[in-house]
Amino acid sequence: MWEAGEGNYLEVFAGGSAEPKPEGSILHFALRTTDCDGALKQAVAAGAVLTMEPKSLEIASRPGPTPVRIAFCKGLDGEVIEFFQNELT
């Protein structure tokens, strides 16, 4: 995870597939929020499927660990949606 400034981060995952992807497909995206729990509740109320309850943890990043609260759900097209709250702000 790299800090991109102004409270934004870029998280890079390894292990993707070399197979061609359908045009327009999204596997995973994260939305920064100031209320992870509230954002997840709104998404589920709109039809998203809960896949991970909100939890607090530290993510290894540069220049140092980043305390966050995260939650995941699956959107209406099957995409993985992450709600990401920096617990320092």
VENFENRA-V84075 format. One record per pair of residues at least 4 apart in sequence whose ideal C-beta (glycine too) atoms are under 7 Angstrom apart, sorted by the first residue. I is the first residue (numbers start at 0). J is the second residue. Records with the same first field share a line. If there is no record, write none. Layout:
BEGIN
I = J, J
END
This chain:
BEGIN
0 = 8, 10, 58, 59, 60, 65
1 = 8, 9, 60, 61
2 = 8, 60, 61
3 = 7, 8, 9
6 = 31, 85, 88
7 = 31
8 = 60, 65
10 = 29
20 = 24
25 = 78
26 = 78, 79
27 = 79, 81
28 = 78, 80
29 = 81, 83
30 = 38, 80, 82, 83
31 = 83
32 = 38, 82, 83, 84
33 = 84
34 = 38, 84
35 = 39, 53, 68, 69, 70, 82, 84
36 = 40, 53
37 = 41
38 = 42, 82
39 = 43, 53, 70, 72, 82
40 = 44
41 = 45
42 = 47, 72, 80
43 = 47, 49, 72
46 = 75
47 = 72, 73, 74, 80
48 = 72, 73
49 = 72
50 = 71, 72, 73
51 = 70, 71
52 = 70
53 = 68, 70
54 = 68, 69
55 = 66, 68, 86
56 = 67
57 = 64, 65, 66
58 = 64, 65, 67
59 = 64
60 = 64, 65
65 = 85
66 = 86, 87
67 = 83, 84, 85, 86
68 = 84, 86
69 = 81, 82, 83
70 = 82
71 = 79, 80, 81
72 = 80
73 = 77, 79
74 = 78, 80
END
